[in-house]
Amino acid sequence: MRVVSLVPSLSEAVAVTAPGLLVGATDWCTHPAGLAATRIGGTKNPDVPAILALRPDLVVANEEENREPDLAALRAAGTEVLVTEIRTLDQAFEELDRVLVTACGQARPRWLDEAEAAWAALPPPRAPRRAIVPIWRRPWMVLGSDTFAGDLLARLGVGNVYADHAERYPRIPLDVLNAAGADLVVLPDEPYRFTPDDGPEAFPALPAALVDGRYLTWYGPSLVRAPAALRAALR
């Protein structure tokens, strides 16, 4: 079977589960290290002719990360496209099983069982904290409603101040963010690369938790280590 992935998380999941199955991946697919797959452009601007030239049996995509016109063009050329929807941890586990077992015909990977066990073993969260979770600056954008990262944080006892916002990734002026009543700012290193010198200074009254964005936003083998890594960063 020949698989092209348009989602970094799913590229890692397929490559770790069945080495050699993945023939194409985006420029943003950085894991596992040394991934040997033909690069076919970005998640938002894939090279459709290059994908078709790889003769994939399956293209895996995501409703948030990829654009429908690109997926429609692949379908029109006769390519099977599987589109995932992942906005909660439970959905992630279900969709990973659907991609790897149902669509790719692989045995359920051990890492997926380990990831489910790691999240199930989390202790009850401490007194909840209210956090702002920026994902971009210039302009400032934050996690809003119905996001995978927000669900992970909630399981760790961190409530998103903007979880009830009408938008999933709203643009909020910095002065409004600082007046939102949060007691923590969570700064991932992707999609915007927040660092100790780029981000915390914008929130002088709040403690800052810098987290590995892969543990917060990727749904794949990283979910095994994510609970422990995020708990450590959020202390």
ABEGO torsion letter per residue (X at the ends): XBBBBABAAAAAAAAAABBGABABBBAABAOBBGBBBBBAEBAABBBAAAAAAAGBABBBBBAAABBAAAAAAAAAAGBBBBBBBBABAAAAAAAAAAAAAAAAGBBBBAAAAAAAAAAAABBBBBBBBBBBBBABBOBBBBBBBGBAAAAAAAAAGBBBAAAABABABBBBBAAAAAAAGBABBBBBAOABBBBAABGAAABAABBBBBBBAAAAABBBAAAAAAAAAAAAAAX
